Amino acid sequence: MLRLSAFAVLTGVILVSSIDRCAAEGPAVTAVEVPGQLGVRVGGEPFAVFNVGPGLAKPYVFPLRAPGGHVVNAVAPFDHKHHKGIWVGVEHVNGVNFWGGKYQQQDAVDATPNAERIANKSIAATANANGSLTVKMVNDWQGEAGKPVLVETTDVTIFPNRLMVYDIRLTAAAEPVQFQDTKEGFLAIRVAPTMNAKTGGVIVNASGDVGEENCWGKPSPWVDYSGPVDGKVAGVALFDHPQNVRPSRYHVRAYGLFSISPFGEKVYSKGQSPEVPLTLKPGESFQVKYGLFAHTGDAKAGKVAEAHAQFVEWTK
């Protein structure tokens, strides 16, 4: 199997050793499952809900809460109906739009197979000995007549400090798959309306660059988006992993879209880098690993740089 990632294969001993370092970071992460949803709590407090029901165009996470219960994301805002909480998707996969196509714009969909749909096939949560929790999802990215173009296997490990580690693997199904150059992808969150940079929110990256114009399209170890929620400042950060196939770039907008993607070298660099399309043969896969961190305060108060260092250390 093709693995377009430099991640080493971890033995069980190494995996346990690496994540046990965070055991003292906070209370246990737990989950409760009901049909179509899996709710996650940190120390008994609501944190996140995975929505995977048959009437959805794609799985998504909403709400996502920073400490104190503040909801830091939005679902299906009027200006971009396909922006749903936290989601995974990308435009231009074998000519199918798994980002913002017509099917993705709907609030509710027919449960029958349909092109452009990302259909959840299974979801399960496993508690880890150190107090973290791993949510495993398998999703079919459906093409014409609802036939899978890709099979997505995503493991989301949630730590007591509200760090979510997304380990995403996409595998070509029966036909070759090509990912074309696009800015529309890949792991994304739509931040809460009051947080967006048009109404007082702040976008900042690891180099200290501030604002959409200085952070959009650039590679960076992390980017943070913070702003007022319920009269307090809260934020969410996205983390790139140094062992991914290439440095990812950020599609971060003042109106509230915030995503990280390994695709789009040409469009993100405004033509300075060549297009780097990716083609998978049937059965071949590529894998990336990202972090998503919900916090109180701005990037400095929320200790985003420290959380990114933990993310890298815990996922070696």
MARVEXLO-105390 format. One record per atom (N, C-alpha, C): x, y, z. Coordinates in steps of 0.2 Angstrom, whole numbers, plus 5000, padded with zeros to 4 digits. Each point is the difference from the previous one (the first is absolute). Example, Ala and Ser with C-alpha at 12.3 -4.5 7.8 and 13.67 -1.06 7.14 Angstrom:
REM MARVEXLO-105390
506649725039/499650065000/500450065000/499850054996/500450065001/499650055003/
REM end
This chain:
REM MARVEXLO-105390
500449945000/499650065000/500450065000/499950054996/500350064999/499950055006/500550025004/499850045006/500450074998/499750054998/500350064999/500150045006/500449975005/500150035006/500749975003/500350045004/500649985002/499949975007/499449995002/499949975007/500349935000/500349985006/500349945001/499449955002/500049944999/499649955003/500149995007/499550025005/500250005007/499849935003/500449975004/499949945004/499550025005/499649955003/499650025006/500450035005/500649985002/500450025006/500150084999/500250024993/500250074999/499450045000/499449984998/499450035000/499850025007/500049955004/499850015007/500550055004/500649994998/500550045003/499950074999/499950024993/499950074998/499450035003/499449975000/499450035002/500050005008/500349965003/500050005007/500350065003/500450044996/500350065003/499550055002/499450004997/499550055001/499549985006/500149945003/499649985005/499850045005/500450055002/499950045006/499750074997/499850014994/499850064997/499350025002/499649955002/499350025002/499649945001/499450015001/499549945002/499949964993/499749945001/499949954995/499550034995/500149984994/499550014994/499649944999/499350015000/499549954999/499650014995/499649954998/499550014994/499449965002/499450034997/499449975000/499750004993/499849944998/499749994993/499349995000/499650044995/499349994998/500049994993/499449984997/500049994993/500150074996/500550004996/500250064996/500550045003/500150005007/500550045003/500449975005/500650035001/500449975006/500350065003/499850015007/500250065004/500649985004/500450055000/500750005004/500050055006/500249975006/500050055005/500750005003/500350055003/500650015003/499950015007/500249955005/499850015007/499350015001/499649974996/499350015001/499650064997/500450044997/499850064997/499949994993/499450024997/499949994992/500650034997/500349974995/500550024996/499950014992/499849944997/499850004993/499549944999/499750014994/499549954998/500249984992/500149944999/500149974993/499349994997/499850034995/499449994997/500149964993/499649945000/500249954995/499349974997/499550035001/499349974998/499949994993/499649964998/499849984992/499850064997/499750055003/499750064997/500550064999/500749985000/500550054999/500450004994/500250054997/500450004994/500749985001/500250015007/500749985002/500050005008/500449965003/500150005007/500350075002/499850025006/500350065003/500050005007/500450055003/500050015007/499750065002/499550005004/499750065002/499549985006/500050045006/500550065001/500749975003/500450054999/500749995003/500150055006/500249985006/500050055005/500750015003/500150065001/500650025004/499949995007/500550005005/499950005007/499550055002/499649985004/499450055002/499449994996/500049964996/499449984996/499950054994/500450044998/499950054994/500149964994/499550014996/500049964993/500450044995/500549974997/500450044996/500049994992/499449964999/499949994992/499350014999/499950004993/499350014997/499849954996/499349994998/499849954996/499650034995/500149994993/499650024994/499850075001/500550055000/499850075000/499750024993/499650055000/499650024994/500450014994/500750035001/500450014994/500349944997/500149955004/500449944998/499649945003/499549974997/499649955003/500449945001/500549994996/500449945001/500650005005/500050065004/500550005005/499649985007/500249935001/499649975006/500549985005/500050045006/500449995006/500849994998/500249935001/500749984998/499849954995/500450004994/499849944995/500749994996/500049954997/500549984995/499750004993/500350034995/499850004993/500450044996/500049994993/500450034995/499650004994/500250064996/499750014993/500449964995/499749984994/500449984995/500349935001/499649955002/500249935000/499749964995/500449984995/499749974994/499450044997/500050065000/499550044998/499450015005/500049975006/499550005005/500250065005/499550045002/500150055005/499849985006/500549985004/499849975007/500150065005/500050064998/500150065004/499350045000/499950034995/499450054999/499549994995/500049934997/499549994995/499350015002/499649994995/499250015001/499849955006/500249945000/499849955005/500250025007/500650035000/500350025007/499750075002/499650034996/499750065003/499449995003/499749945001/499449995003/500049995007/499550025004/500049995007/499849925001/499549974996/499849935001/500049974993/500249945000/500149964994/499649945000/499949974994/499749935000/500549955002/499849955004/500549955002/500349964995/499750004994/500249954995/500750024997/500449964997/500650024997/500050054995/500450055000/500050064996/500750034999/500250024994/500650034998/500150065005/500650025002/500250055004/499949995007/499749955002/499949985007/500649975003/500150015006/500549975005/499649965005/499949944999/499549965004/500449965006/499850015006/500349965005/499849935000/500549965001/499849925000/500149985007/500450035004/500149975007/500350065004/499950005007/500350045004/500049965007/500650015003/500149965007/500550045004/499950005007/500550035004/500349955005/500650015001/500449965004/500450045005/499949995007/500450035005/500749985000/500450045001/500749995001/500250005007/500649965002/500250005007/500250065003/500250054996/500250065003/499550065001/499449984998/499450055001/499850034994/500449994994/499750024994/499549954997/499850024994/499449964997/500250004992/499949954997/500149994992/499349994997/499850044996/499449994996/500249984993/499849944998/500249974993/499450014995/500050034995/499550014995/500249974993/499649964997/500149984993/499450034996/500250044994/499550044996/500249984993/499449994996/500149994993/499950074996/500550024996/499950064996/499749974993/499350024999/499649974995/500150044993/500149974995/499950034993/499449984997/500049994993/499449994996/499749945003/499350005000/499649945002/500149985007/500450055004/500149985007/500649955001/500449994995/500549955000/500650045004/500449965004/500550045004/500650014995/500250065001/500650034996/500649995005/499950015006/500550005005/499749975007/500449965003/499849985007/500450045005/499750045004/500450045005/500049965007/500549995003/500149985007/500350055004/499750035005/500250055004/500049985007/500650015004/500049995007/500150075003/499550015004/500150075004/500149985007/500650025003/500249985007/499950075003/499650005006/499950065003/500349995007/500450055002/500450005006/499650055005/500249995007/499750045005/500150075000/500550034996/500150074999/499650034994/499549964997/499650024995/500450004993/500549965000/500450004993/499749944997/499850014993/499749944996/500549994995/500349944999/500549984995/499649964995/500050034994/499649964994/500649974996/499949935000/500449964996/499649974994/500150034994/499549994994/500349964995/499749954998/500349964994/499449994995/500250024994/499549994994/500349954995/499649954999/500249944996/499550004993/500450004994/499649994994/499649945000/499450004998/499549944999/500249964994/499549994996/500149964994/500350034994/500150075000/500350034994/500550055002/500550024996/500550055002/499750065002/500350045004/499750065003/500550054999/499850064998/500550064999/499750065004/500450035004/499950065004/500350054996/499650054998/500350064996/500250065005/500350054997/500250065004/499450045002/499950015006/499450045002/500150035007/499750065002/500150035006/499449975005/499549964997/499449985004/500149945003/500350005006/500149945004/500450015006/500249965005/499849934999/499749985007/500450015006/499750005007/499850075001/499450015002/499750075000/499650015006/500050065002/499550025006/499750074998/499450015001/499750074999/499950025007/500450065002/500050025007/499350045001/499950015007/499450035002/499950074997/499450024998/500050074997/500350065004/499950005006/500350055004/500850005000/500349944998/500750005000/500350024994/499750014994/500350014994/500350075000/500650004996/500450065000/499750064997/499450004997/499650064998/499750035006/499949975005/499650025006/500550005006/500650005000/500550015006/500449945001/499949944996/500449955001/500750014998/500549955002/500750014998/500349944997/500350004994/500349954997/500850015001/500349955002/500850005001/500349944999/500650004997/500449934999/500650005004/500349954999/500649985004/500650055000/500050044994/500550054999/499850075003/499450005002/499850075003/499650044995/499949974993/499650044995/499350005002/499750064999/499350015003/499550024994/499449975000/499550024995/500049954994/499450004997/499949954994/500650024995/500150064998/500550024995/500749975001/500249995006/500649985002/500149935002/499449965001/500049935002/499749964994/499650024996/499749964995/500549974995/499949944999/500549964995/500749995002/500250025006/500749995002/500049935004/500649974999/500149945004/500250035007/499949975006/500150025006/499949945005/500449995005/499949945005/499350015003/499750065001/499450015002/499750074999/499350005000/499650064999/499550005005/499950065003/499550005005/499550064998/499349985002/499550054999/499650015006/500050065003/499750015007/499550064999/499650015005/499550055000/499550005005/499650055001/499550005006/499449944999/499949975005/499449955000/499750015007/499450015001/499650015006/500450055005/500250054997/500450055004/500749985002/500249954998/500749985002/500449994993/500749995001/500449994994/500149925000/499949974994/500149934999/500349994993/500349944999/500349994993/500149934998/500249994994/500149934998/500650014995/500549955001/500650004996/500049944995/500350004995/500249944995/500749995000/500249945001/500749985000/500249964994/500650024997/500349954995/500549965003/500149944997/500549955003/500650004996/500650015003/500650004996/500249944996/499749945001/500149944996/499549994995/499550054999/499649994994/500450004994/499649984994/500449994994/500350074997/499650065002/500350064998/499750055005/500350065001/499750055004/499350024997/499550005005/499350024998/499950075000/499550034997/499950075000/499350015002/499850065002/499450025004/499650044995/499349985000/499550044997/499650035005/500350065003/499750035006/499750074997/499450015002/499750064997/499750045006/499950074999/499850055005/499249985001/499749974996/499349995001/499849945004/500649965002/499949945004/500249934998/500149994993/500349944998/500749995002/500249945002/500649985003/500249934998/500549994996/500149934998/500849994998/500249945000/500749984999/500049954995/500450004995/500049954994/500749994997/500149944998/500649984997/500050014992/499450024998/499950014993/500050084998/500050024994/500050074998/500650035000/500649974999/500650045000/500050064995/499849994994/500050064995/499550055002/499449985002/499550065002/500250035006/500249965005/500250045007/500650044999/500449984996/500750044999/499950064995/499450004997/499850054995/500549994994/500149944998/500449984994/500750005001/500250015006/500850005001/500249935000/499649955002/500249935000/499649964995/500349954997/499649974995/499449955003/499549994996/499549955002/500349935001/499849975005/500249935002/499449965001/499749984994/499449955001/500349935003/499549975003/500149945003/499649944997/500349954998/499649944997/500149945004/499549975002/500049935004/499749954995/500449945000/499749944997/499549975004/499649964998/499549965004/500349975006/499850015006/500349975005/500650045004/500250054996/500550045003/499850055004/500450025005/499750055005/500550065001/499850055003/500450055003/499850025007/500450035004/499850015007/500350075002/499750035004/500250065003/499850015007/500350035004/499950015007/500050085002/499450025003/499950075002/499850005007/500150065003/499750015007/499550065000/499549995004/499550065001/499950015008/500150065002/500150015007/499550065002/499549985004/499650055003/500250035007/500050075000/500350035006/499650065002/500250035006/499750065002/500650054999/499850074999/500550054999/500250004993/500550054999/500350004993/500549955000/500450004994/500549954999/500550005006/500250055002/500550005006/499749985006/499550035002/499649975006/499849935000/499849984994/499849934999/500649955000/500650035000/500649954999/500049964994/499950034994/499949964994/500749974998/500550045000/500749984998/500249945005/499850005006/500249945005/499649944998/499350014998/499649954998/500249974993/500350044996/500349974994/500649965001/500450025005/500649965001/499849935004/499450005004/499849945002/499749954995/499650034995/499849974994/500549964997/500650034998/500549974997/500349955004/500150015006/500449955005/499549945001/499450015001/499549945001/499949964994/500250034994/499849964994/500649984996/500650005003/500649974997/499949934998/
REM end
